[in-house]
Amino acid sequence: MIPFCYDPVWLQRMQPQRGAALQRAARHNQPCQEGNPVSTATILPAREQAAKKLTTLIYILHAAGSLTGGLTTIAAIIMIYIKREEVAGTLFESHFRWQLRTFWFGFLWVFIGALLTMVFIGGFVLIAAGIWYIYRLVKGYLNLNDSKAMYS
């Protein structure tokens, strides 16, 4: 968390980045003092910002999979397997694991539902799998938007 108040050491450290937070802190121009209420915001380092954008893109590709016959979902899974080492140790690692499990368990349920269509209950399994898949994507994206890890 970075305070939006004037802190010379913080401003010196942030000088090369010149982000929106730096400009707000400089405009506010009040010294940070203990006991004073100070606004805070989460500012992610560049590596984590890139990981968050990638994770968002992967959620979008998963969601678009229903419109593309699963092609974008497969692209998302390939991206996860390629990039998962880059997000190791961050909250985005849990999102990658969440998305992988969503895909593989969804694939399993669709396969079982397809087999069960021969006994006329497969349709219910497929509908339940679709609802579960949507739930997992929405829950994952909402946690990502709030910068929360999955499984916590």
OpenMM code with the backbone's topology and positions (N, CA, C; nanometers):
from openmm import Vec3, app, unit

residues = "MET ILE PRO PHE CYS TYR ASP PRO VAL TRP LEU GLN ARG MET GLN PRO GLN ARG GLY ALA ALA LEU GLN ARG ALA ALA ARG HIS ASN GLN PRO CYS GLN GLU GLY ASN PRO VAL SER THR ALA THR ILE LEU PRO ALA ARG GLU GLN ALA ALA LYS LYS LEU THR THR LEU ILE TYR ILE LEU HIS ALA ALA GLY SER LEU THR GLY GLY LEU THR THR ILE ALA ALA ILE ILE MET ILE TYR ILE LYS ARG GLU GLU VAL ALA GLY THR LEU PHE GLU SER HIS PHE ARG TRP GLN LEU ARG THR PHE TRP PHE GLY PHE LEU TRP VAL PHE ILE GLY ALA LEU LEU THR MET VAL PHE ILE GLY GLY PHE VAL LEU ILE ALA ALA GLY ILE TRP TYR ILE TYR ARG LEU VAL LYS GLY TYR LEU ASN LEU ASN ASP SER LYS ALA MET TYR SER".split()
positions = [
    Vec3(0.0842, -0.1172, 0.0000),
    Vec3(0.0000, 0.0000, 0.0000),
    Vec3(0.0889, 0.1236, 0.0000),
    Vec3(0.0552, 0.2194, -0.0824),
    Vec3(0.1342, 0.3407, -0.0931),
    Vec3(0.0498, 0.4586, -0.0484),
    Vec3(0.0975, 0.5366, 0.0472),
    Vec3(0.0169, 0.6497, 0.0951),
    Vec3(0.0164, 0.7638, -0.0046),
    Vec3(-0.0971, 0.8300, -0.0163),
    Vec3(-0.1073, 0.9492, -0.0996),
    Vec3(-0.0837, 1.0713, -0.0123),
    Vec3(0.0372, 1.0885, 0.0298),
    Vec3(0.0772, 1.2047, 0.1048),
    Vec3(0.2227, 1.2319, 0.0706),
    Vec3(0.2698, 1.3453, 0.1058),
    Vec3(0.4052, 1.3835, 0.0685),
    Vec3(0.5064, 1.3117, 0.1566),
    Vec3(0.5858, 1.2293, 0.0980),
    Vec3(0.6931, 1.1586, 0.1667),
    Vec3(0.8157, 1.1692, 0.0767),
    Vec3(0.9117, 1.2536, 0.1128),
    Vec3(1.0265, 1.2776, 0.0252),
    Vec3(1.1008, 1.1507, -0.0143),
    Vec3(1.1171, 1.0578, 0.0759),
    Vec3(1.1890, 0.9343, 0.0432),
    Vec3(1.1111, 0.8547, -0.0606),
    Vec3(0.9797, 0.8441, -0.0397),
    Vec3(0.8973, 0.7703, -0.1340),
    Vec3(0.8979, 0.8379, -0.2710),
    Vec3(0.8851, 0.9713, -0.2725),
    Vec3(0.8857, 1.0430, -0.3998),
    Vec3(1.0175, 1.0231, -0.4736),
    Vec3(1.1283, 1.0235, -0.4018),
    Vec3(1.2592, 1.0038, -0.4642),
    Vec3(1.2668, 0.8645, -0.5260),
    Vec3(1.2164, 0.7653, -0.4540),
    Vec3(1.2195, 0.6274, -0.5023),
    Vec3(1.1277, 0.6096, -0.6235),
    Vec3(1.0153, 0.6786, -0.6264),
    Vec3(0.9182, 0.6645, -0.7342),
    Vec3(0.9452, 0.7560, -0.8527),
    Vec3(1.0407, 0.8450, -0.8410),
    Vec3(1.0664, 0.9453, -0.9448),
    Vec3(1.0785, 0.8857, -1.0855),
    Vec3(1.1517, 0.7769, -1.1058),
    Vec3(1.1635, 0.7244, -1.2423),
    Vec3(1.0309, 0.6747, -1.3003),
    Vec3(0.9384, 0.6326, -1.2164),
    Vec3(0.8145, 0.5755, -1.2674),
    Vec3(0.7123, 0.6810, -1.3077),
    Vec3(0.7058, 0.7909, -1.2375),
    Vec3(0.6159, 0.9017, -1.2674),
    Vec3(0.4733, 0.8550, -1.2965),
    Vec3(0.4228, 0.7668, -1.2137),
    Vec3(0.2880, 0.7138, -1.2323),
    Vec3(0.1827, 0.8080, -1.1774),
    Vec3(0.0597, 0.7682, -1.1941),
    Vec3(-0.0530, 0.8487, -1.1459),
    Vec3(-0.0472, 0.8656, -0.9943),
    Vec3(-0.0026, 0.7615, -0.9250),
    Vec3(0.0058, 0.7707, -0.7789),
    Vec3(0.1075, 0.8767, -0.7374),
    Vec3(0.2178, 0.8856, -0.8086),
    Vec3(0.3197, 0.9861, -0.7782),
    Vec3(0.2632, 1.1261, -0.7978),
    Vec3(0.1891, 1.1447, -0.9041),
    Vec3(0.1319, 1.2765, -0.9296),
    Vec3(0.0289, 1.3136, -0.8228),
    Vec3(-0.0544, 1.2165, -0.7817),
    Vec3(-0.1513, 1.2455, -0.6757),
    Vec3(-0.0816, 1.2776, -0.5450),
    Vec3(0.0241, 1.2038, -0.5141),
    Vec3(0.0966, 1.2282, -0.3894),
    Vec3(0.1610, 1.3659, -0.3904),
    Vec3(0.2172, 1.4042, -0.5027),
    Vec3(0.2820, 1.5350, -0.5111),
    Vec3(0.1782, 1.6475, -0.5020),
    Vec3(0.0616, 1.6288, -0.5640),
    Vec3(-0.0431, 1.7308, -0.5586),
    Vec3(-0.0981, 1.7465, -0.4170),
    Vec3(-0.1121, 1.6347, -0.3484),
    Vec3(-0.1679, 1.6373, -0.2140),
    Vec3(-0.0767, 1.7168, -0.1204),
    Vec3(0.0526, 1.6976, -0.1338),
    Vec3(0.1568, 1.7768, -0.0687),
    Vec3(0.1365, 1.7933, 0.0820),
    Vec3(0.1026, 1.6867, 0.1494),
    Vec3(0.0934, 1.6896, 0.2949),
    Vec3(0.1916, 1.5882, 0.3501),
    Vec3(0.2596, 1.6221, 0.4573),
    Vec3(0.3502, 1.5234, 0.5162),
    Vec3(0.2714, 1.4080, 0.5773),
    Vec3(0.3266, 1.2890, 0.5667),
    Vec3(0.2655, 1.1733, 0.6309),
    Vec3(0.2912, 1.1840, 0.7800),
    Vec3(0.1868, 1.1793, 0.8569),
    Vec3(0.2011, 1.1863, 1.0020),
    Vec3(0.1215, 1.0735, 1.0631),
    Vec3(0.1767, 1.0182, 1.1669),
    Vec3(0.1086, 0.9105, 1.2351),
    Vec3(-0.0195, 0.9636, 1.2981),
    Vec3(-0.1252, 0.8896, 1.2860),
    Vec3(-0.2519, 0.9301, 1.3449),
    Vec3(-0.3427, 1.0018, 1.2466),
    Vec3(-0.2876, 1.0572, 1.1382),
    Vec3(-0.3698, 1.1230, 1.0370),
    Vec3(-0.4254, 1.0180, 0.9419),
    Vec3(-0.5532, 1.0262, 0.9094),
    Vec3(-0.6047, 0.9320, 0.8104),
    Vec3(-0.5428, 0.9620, 0.6745),
    Vec3(-0.4941, 0.8596, 0.6086),
    Vec3(-0.4265, 0.8748, 0.4796),
    Vec3(-0.4917, 0.7800, 0.3806),
    Vec3(-0.5203, 0.8278, 0.2616),
    Vec3(-0.5743, 0.7416, 0.1568),
    Vec3(-0.4646, 0.6478, 0.1107),
    Vec3(-0.5024, 0.5254, 0.0775),
    Vec3(-0.4052, 0.4300, 0.0258),
    Vec3(-0.4621, 0.3631, -0.0976),
    Vec3(-0.3731, 0.3118, -0.1789),
    Vec3(-0.4127, 0.2361, -0.2970),
    Vec3(-0.3040, 0.1341, -0.3248),
    Vec3(-0.3423, 0.0249, -0.3874),
    Vec3(-0.2462, -0.0769, -0.4215),
    Vec3(-0.1876, -0.0445, -0.5581),
    Vec3(-0.0563, -0.0354, -0.5630),
    Vec3(0.0122, -0.0146, -0.6899),
    Vec3(0.1034, -0.1341, -0.7094),
    Vec3(0.0777, -0.2105, -0.8139),
    Vec3(0.1545, -0.3306, -0.8387),
    Vec3(0.2818, -0.2975, -0.9146),
    Vec3(0.3902, -0.3695, -0.8865),
    Vec3(0.5107, -0.3540, -0.9673),
    Vec3(0.4826, -0.3934, -1.1120),
    Vec3(0.5701, -0.3498, -1.2025),
    Vec3(0.5482, -0.3726, -1.3459),
    Vec3(0.5313, -0.5206, -1.3778),
    Vec3(0.6101, -0.6078, -1.3149),
    Vec3(0.6007, -0.7528, -1.3407),
    Vec3(0.4624, -0.8041, -1.3025),
    Vec3(0.4102, -0.7580, -1.1888),
    Vec3(0.2794, -0.8048, -1.1455),
    Vec3(0.1669, -0.7419, -1.2271),
    Vec3(0.1856, -0.6200, -1.2746),
    Vec3(0.0849, -0.5591, -1.3624),
    Vec3(0.0732, -0.6396, -1.4914),
    Vec3(0.1872, -0.6796, -1.5459),
    Vec3(0.1865, -0.7608, -1.6673),
    Vec3(0.1197, -0.8957, -1.6414),
    Vec3(0.1477, -0.9551, -1.5258),
    Vec3(0.0853, -1.0833, -1.4908),
    Vec3(-0.0653, -1.0682, -1.4741),
    Vec3(-0.1093, -0.9561, -1.4170),
    Vec3(-0.2534, -0.9344, -1.4001),
    Vec3(-0.3213, -0.9172, -1.5361),
    Vec3(-0.2572, -0.8451, -1.6277),
    Vec3(-0.3142, -0.8293, -1.7622),
    Vec3(-0.3219, -0.9638, -1.8336),
    Vec3(-0.2163, -1.0437, -1.8195),
    Vec3(-0.2151, -1.1763, -1.8818),
    Vec3(-0.3252, -1.2638, -1.8237),
    Vec3(-0.3410, -1.2612, -1.6931),
    Vec3(-0.4444, -1.3412, -1.6275),
    Vec3(-0.5833, -1.2960, -1.6706),
    Vec3(-0.6025, -1.1658, -1.6839),
    Vec3(-0.7310, -1.1139, -1.7334),
    Vec3(-0.7574, -1.1625, -1.8751),
    Vec3(-0.6549, -1.1561, -1.9601),
    Vec3(-0.6681, -1.2039, -2.0980),
    Vec3(-0.7058, -1.3517, -2.1004),
    Vec3(-0.6454, -1.4297, -2.0121),
    Vec3(-0.6755, -1.5726, -2.0095),
    Vec3(-0.8197, -1.5969, -1.9664),
    Vec3(-0.8684, -1.5201, -1.8697),
    Vec3(-1.0104, -1.5329, -1.8321),
    Vec3(-1.1002, -1.4975, -1.9513),
    Vec3(-1.0651, -1.3939, -2.0254),
    Vec3(-1.1444, -1.3536, -2.1425),
    Vec3(-1.1427, -1.4638, -2.2486),
    Vec3(-1.0251, -1.5225, -2.2717),
    Vec3(-1.0164, -1.6314, -2.3693),
    Vec3(-1.1009, -1.7518, -2.3269),
    Vec3(-1.0993, -1.7820, -2.1980),
    Vec3(-1.1855, -1.8903, -2.1478),
    Vec3(-1.3321, -1.8591, -2.1752),
    Vec3(-1.3734, -1.7377, -2.1440),
    Vec3(-1.5134, -1.6999, -2.1624),
    Vec3(-1.5521, -1.7016, -2.3100),
    Vec3(-1.4607, -1.6617, -2.3971),
    Vec3(-1.4896, -1.6593, -2.5405),
    Vec3(-1.4914, -1.7995, -2.6004),
    Vec3(-1.4440, -1.8965, -2.5261),
    Vec3(-1.4387, -2.0338, -2.5765),
    Vec3(-1.5734, -2.0888, -2.6182),
    Vec3(-1.6795, -2.0467, -2.5514),
    Vec3(-1.8123, -2.0959, -2.5884),
    Vec3(-1.8572, -2.0411, -2.7238),
    Vec3(-1.8028, -1.9272, -2.7621),
    Vec3(-1.8390, -1.8671, -2.8912),
    Vec3(-1.7507, -1.9175, -3.0054),
    Vec3(-1.6329, -1.9695, -2.9707),
    Vec3(-1.5376, -2.0111, -3.0739),
    Vec3(-1.5226, -2.1628, -3.0820),
    Vec3(-1.6115, -2.2340, -3.0192),
    Vec3(-1.6021, -2.3791, -3.0215),
    Vec3(-1.4854, -2.4328, -2.9400),
    Vec3(-1.4396, -2.3555, -2.8450),
    Vec3(-1.3322, -2.3994, -2.7570),
    Vec3(-1.1917, -2.3635, -2.8023),
    Vec3(-1.1788, -2.3015, -2.9199),
    Vec3(-1.0444, -2.2690, -2.9700),
    Vec3(-0.9715, -2.1695, -2.8797),
    Vec3(-1.0415, -2.0664, -2.8350),
    Vec3(-0.9745, -1.9685, -2.7489),
    Vec3(-0.9456, -2.0266, -2.6112),
    Vec3(-1.0267, -2.1216, -2.5683),
    Vec3(-1.0006, -2.1883, -2.4411),
    Vec3(-0.8721, -2.2695, -2.4503),
    Vec3(-0.8522, -2.3373, -2.5605),
    Vec3(-0.7287, -2.4140, -2.5806),
    Vec3(-0.6090, -2.3189, -2.5853),
    Vec3(-0.6261, -2.2042, -2.6508),
    Vec3(-0.5188, -2.1046, -2.6536),
    Vec3(-0.4870, -2.0563, -2.5123),
    Vec3(-0.5904, -2.0370, -2.4306),
    Vec3(-0.5702, -1.9937, -2.2918),
    Vec3(-0.4924, -2.0984, -2.2130),
    Vec3(-0.5251, -2.2242, -2.2307),
    Vec3(-0.4566, -2.3312, -2.1580),
    Vec3(-0.3110, -2.3386, -2.2004),
    Vec3(-0.2851, -2.3252, -2.3282),
    Vec3(-0.1459, -2.3257, -2.3769),
    Vec3(-0.0690, -2.2087, -2.3153),
    Vec3(-0.1310, -2.0914, -2.3107),
    Vec3(-0.0662, -1.9746, -2.2511),
    Vec3(-0.0356, -1.9990, -2.1032),
    Vec3(-0.1277, -2.0615, -2.0324),
    Vec3(-0.1064, -2.0897, -1.8902),
    Vec3(0.0149, -2.1807, -1.8731),
    Vec3(0.0213, -2.2872, -1.9509),
    Vec3(0.1336, -2.3800, -1.9369),
    Vec3(0.2669, -2.3130, -1.9731),
    Vec3(0.2645, -2.2228, -2.0693),
    Vec3(0.3881, -2.1537, -2.1088),
    Vec3(0.4305, -2.0519, -2.0044),
    Vec3(0.3356, -1.9774, -1.9490),
    Vec3(0.3669, -1.8638, -1.8610),
    Vec3(0.3615, -1.8951, -1.7114),
    Vec3(0.3294, -2.0154, -1.6731),
    Vec3(0.3070, -2.0402, -1.5310),
    Vec3(0.4315, -2.0232, -1.4460),
    Vec3(0.5496, -2.0427, -1.4996),
    Vec3(0.6727, -2.0203, -1.4227),
    Vec3(0.6933, -1.8719, -1.3926),
    Vec3(0.6476, -1.7859, -1.4832),
    Vec3(0.6650, -1.6421, -1.4647),
    Vec3(0.5789, -1.5866, -1.3504),
    Vec3(0.4699, -1.6525, -1.3194),
    Vec3(0.3819, -1.6034, -1.2131),
    Vec3(0.4003, -1.6803, -1.0827),
    Vec3(0.4970, -1.7701, -1.0791),
    Vec3(0.5214, -1.8501, -0.9583),
    Vec3(0.5506, -1.7574, -0.8408),
    Vec3(0.4863, -1.7865, -0.7296),
    Vec3(0.5081, -1.7090, -0.6086),
    Vec3(0.4234, -1.5839, -0.5971),
    Vec3(0.3360, -1.5585, -0.6929),
    Vec3(0.2474, -1.4419, -0.6871),
    Vec3(0.1038, -1.4915, -0.6695),
    Vec3(0.0143, -1.3990, -0.6453),
    Vec3(-0.1262, -1.4369, -0.6326),
    Vec3(-0.1822, -1.4885, -0.7640),
    Vec3(-0.1170, -1.4552, -0.8744),
    Vec3(-0.1649, -1.4980, -1.0055),
    Vec3(-0.1395, -1.6465, -1.0289),
    Vec3(-0.0459, -1.7032, -0.9551),
    Vec3(-0.0216, -1.8473, -0.9641),
    Vec3(-0.1481, -1.9240, -0.9247),
    Vec3(-0.2161, -1.8763, -0.8216),
    Vec3(-0.3390, -1.9438, -0.7792),
    Vec3(-0.4483, -1.9305, -0.8854),
    Vec3(-0.4506, -1.8192, -0.9580),
    Vec3(-0.5488, -1.8018, -1.0655),
    Vec3(-0.5184, -1.8961, -1.1816),
    Vec3(-0.3902, -1.9131, -1.2116),
    Vec3(-0.3543, -2.0067, -1.3179),
    Vec3(-0.3965, -2.1483, -1.2793),
    Vec3(-0.3719, -2.1884, -1.1553),
    Vec3(-0.4125, -2.3213, -1.1089),
    Vec3(-0.5656, -2.3343, -1.1148),
    Vec3(-0.6359, -2.2289, -1.0736),
    Vec3(-0.7823, -2.2267, -1.0768),
    Vec3(-0.8329, -2.2472, -1.2198),
    Vec3(-0.7724, -2.1775, -1.3146),
    Vec3(-0.8149, -2.1876, -1.4537),
    Vec3(-0.7836, -2.3249, -1.5132),
    Vec3(-0.6679, -2.3796, -1.4774),
    Vec3(-0.6350, -2.5135, -1.5263),
    Vec3(-0.7334, -2.6172, -1.4736),
    Vec3(-0.7633, -2.6093, -1.3449),
    Vec3(-0.8581, -2.7040, -1.2868),
    Vec3(-0.9979, -2.6854, -1.3444),
    Vec3(-1.0350, -2.5602, -1.3693),
    Vec3(-1.1653, -2.5344, -1.4315),
    Vec3(-1.1720, -2.6009, -1.5681),
    Vec3(-1.0669, -2.5862, -1.6467),
    Vec3(-1.0651, -2.6455, -1.7801),
    Vec3(-1.0705, -2.7978, -1.7738),
    Vec3(-0.9792, -2.8588, -1.6973),
    Vec3(-0.9703, -3.0040, -1.6984),
    Vec3(-1.0925, -3.0709, -1.6353),
    Vec3(-1.1437, -3.0168, -1.5260),
    Vec3(-1.2648, -3.0745, -1.4685),
    Vec3(-1.3851, -3.0478, -1.5583),
    Vec3(-1.3894, -2.9311, -1.6228),
    Vec3(-1.4964, -2.9026, -1.7186),
    Vec3(-1.4921, -2.9988, -1.8351),
    Vec3(-1.3721, -3.0254, -1.8846),
    Vec3(-1.3546, -3.1218, -1.9935),
    Vec3(-1.4053, -3.2596, -1.9511),
    Vec3(-1.3710, -3.2997, -1.8284),
    Vec3(-1.4157, -3.4294, -1.7767),
    Vec3(-1.5681, -3.4363, -1.7709),
    Vec3(-1.6327, -3.3308, -1.7177),
    Vec3(-1.7783, -3.3318, -1.7061),
    Vec3(-1.8471, -3.3289, -1.8427),
    Vec3(-1.7893, -3.2571, -1.9371),
    Vec3(-1.8472, -3.2565, -2.0727),
    Vec3(-1.8334, -3.3946, -2.1357),
    Vec3(-1.7209, -3.4596, -2.1149),
    Vec3(-1.7010, -3.5945, -2.1671),
    Vec3(-1.8020, -3.6923, -2.1064),
    Vec3(-1.8177, -3.6865, -1.9730),
    Vec3(-1.9148, -3.7738, -1.9059),
    Vec3(-2.0563, -3.7419, -1.9534),
    Vec3(-2.0880, -3.6129, -1.9650),
    Vec3(-2.2209, -3.5737, -2.0135),
    Vec3(-2.2467, -3.6233, -2.1542),
    Vec3(-2.1444, -3.6169, -2.2409),
    Vec3(-2.1609, -3.6654, -2.3779),
    Vec3(-2.1870, -3.8163, -2.3790),
    Vec3(-2.1157, -3.8898, -2.2929),
    Vec3(-2.1391, -4.0344, -2.2853),
    Vec3(-2.2788, -4.0654, -2.2327),
    Vec3(-2.3247, -3.9851, -2.1371),
    Vec3(-2.4547, -4.0105, -2.0752),
    Vec3(-2.5726, -3.9642, -2.1613),
    Vec3(-2.5456, -3.8966, -2.2717),
    Vec3(-2.6576, -3.8584, -2.3589),
    Vec3(-2.7246, -3.9816, -2.4179),
    Vec3(-2.6516, -4.0929, -2.4191),
    Vec3(-2.7106, -4.2176, -2.4685),
    Vec3(-2.8198, -4.2674, -2.3744),
    Vec3(-2.8133, -4.2287, -2.2474),
    Vec3(-2.9139, -4.2709, -2.1502),
    Vec3(-3.0046, -4.1540, -2.1126),
    Vec3(-3.0012, -4.0504, -2.1901),
    Vec3(-3.0917, -3.9355, -2.1776),
    Vec3(-3.0737, -3.8501, -2.0518),
    Vec3(-2.9682, -3.8693, -1.9754),
    Vec3(-2.9430, -3.7792, -1.8624),
    Vec3(-2.8204, -3.6914, -1.8879),
    Vec3(-2.7583, -3.7145, -2.0010),
    Vec3(-2.6385, -3.6383, -2.0359),
    Vec3(-2.6652, -3.4898, -2.0513),
    Vec3(-2.7840, -3.4552, -2.0963),
    Vec3(-2.8196, -3.3147, -2.1128),
    Vec3(-2.8140, -3.2393, -1.9806),
    Vec3(-2.8619, -3.3040, -1.8749),
    Vec3(-2.8587, -3.2414, -1.7428),
    Vec3(-2.7142, -3.2233, -1.6936),
    Vec3(-2.6332, -3.3239, -1.7207),
    Vec3(-2.4920, -3.3153, -1.6810),
    Vec3(-2.4230, -3.2023, -1.7578),
    Vec3(-2.4527, -3.1905, -1.8862),
    Vec3(-2.3916, -3.0852, -1.9677),
    Vec3(-2.4356, -2.9456, -1.9219),
    Vec3(-2.5626, -2.9307, -1.8879),
    Vec3(-2.6123, -2.8017, -1.8379),
    Vec3(-2.5463, -2.7671, -1.7049),
    Vec3(-2.5378, -2.8664, -1.6156),
    Vec3(-2.4731, -2.8430, -1.4865),
    Vec3(-2.3256, -2.8072, -1.5052),
    Vec3(-2.2599, -2.8744, -1.5983),
    Vec3(-2.1185, -2.8446, -1.6254),
    Vec3(-2.1030, -2.7022, -1.6791),
    Vec3(-2.1940, -2.6600, -1.7638),
    Vec3(-2.1891, -2.5236, -1.8176),
    Vec3(-2.2082, -2.4187, -1.7099),
    Vec3(-2.3032, -2.4416, -1.6204),
    Vec3(-2.3274, -2.3479, -1.5099),
    Vec3(-2.2066, -2.3429, -1.4170),
    Vec3(-2.1507, -2.4590, -1.3859),
    Vec3(-2.0327, -2.4663, -1.3000),
    Vec3(-1.9151, -2.3927, -1.3630),
    Vec3(-1.8976, -2.4098, -1.4944),
    Vec3(-1.7877, -2.3448, -1.5667),
    Vec3(-1.8027, -2.1921, -1.5604),
    Vec3(-1.9228, -2.1438, -1.5839),
    Vec3(-1.9477, -1.9988, -1.5769),
    Vec3(-1.9221, -1.9472, -1.4356),
    Vec3(-1.9689, -2.0205, -1.3349),
    Vec3(-1.9453, -1.9821, -1.1958),
    Vec3(-1.7961, -1.9699, -1.1674),
    Vec3(-1.7190, -2.0681, -1.2113),
    Vec3(-1.5739, -2.0665, -1.1855),
    Vec3(-1.5070, -1.9475, -1.2543),
    Vec3(-1.5451, -1.9159, -1.3765),
    Vec3(-1.4858, -1.8019, -1.4468),
    Vec3(-1.5218, -1.6706, -1.3791),
    Vec3(-1.6476, -1.6561, -1.3414),
    Vec3(-1.6908, -1.5315, -1.2768),
    Vec3(-1.6234, -1.5153, -1.1414),
    Vec3(-1.6227, -1.6199, -1.0614),
    Vec3(-1.5597, -1.6113, -0.9291),
    Vec3(-1.4106, -1.5801, -0.9419),
    Vec3(-1.3445, -1.6461, -1.0340),
    Vec3(-1.2022, -1.6212, -1.0544),
    Vec3(-1.1748, -1.4791, -1.0989),
    Vec3(-1.2534, -1.4302, -1.1945),
    Vec3(-1.2308, -1.2937, -1.2425),
    Vec3(-1.2588, -1.1909, -1.1335),
    Vec3(-1.3643, -1.2108, -1.0551),
    Vec3(-1.3943, -1.1165, -0.9466),
    Vec3(-1.2815, -1.1126, -0.8437),
    Vec3(-1.2263, -1.2289, -0.8093),
    Vec3(-1.1127, -1.2308, -0.7175),
    Vec3(-0.9907, -1.1643, -0.7789),
    Vec3(-0.9686, -1.1864, -0.9080),
    Vec3(-0.8565, -1.1205, -0.9758),
    Vec3(-0.8756, -0.9695, -0.9745),
    Vec3(-0.9955, -0.9247, -1.0019),
    Vec3(-1.0247, -0.7811, -1.0038),
    Vec3(-1.0014, -0.7173, -0.8671),
    Vec3(-1.0245, -0.7940, -0.7601),
    Vec3(-1.0013, -0.7446, -0.6242),
    Vec3(-0.8595, -0.7728, -0.5758),
    Vec3(-0.7748, -0.8251, -0.6647),
    Vec3(-0.6360, -0.8618, -0.6315),
    Vec3(-0.6306, -0.9617, -0.5167),
    Vec3(-0.7193, -1.0596, -0.5213),
    Vec3(-0.7216, -1.1665, -0.4204),
    Vec3(-0.6773, -1.2979, -0.4856),
    Vec3(-0.6063, -1.3749, -0.4085),
    Vec3(-0.5673, -1.5076, -0.4552),
    Vec3(-0.6868, -1.6024, -0.4454),
    Vec3(-0.6846, -1.7053, -0.5253),
    Vec3(-0.7870, -1.8095, -0.5164),
    Vec3(-0.7493, -1.9020, -0.4019),
    Vec3(-0.8434, -1.9800, -0.3561),
    Vec3(-0.8222, -2.0791, -0.2506),
    Vec3(-0.7852, -2.0144, -0.1174),
    Vec3(-0.8266, -1.8911, -0.0924),
    Vec3(-0.7912, -1.8310, 0.0371),
    Vec3(-0.9145, -1.8056, 0.1202),
] * unit.nanometer
topology = app.Topology()
chain = topology.addChain("A")
for resn in residues:
    res = topology.addResidue(resn, chain)
    for name in ("N", "CA", "C"):
        topology.addAtom(name, app.Element.getBySymbol(name[0]), res)
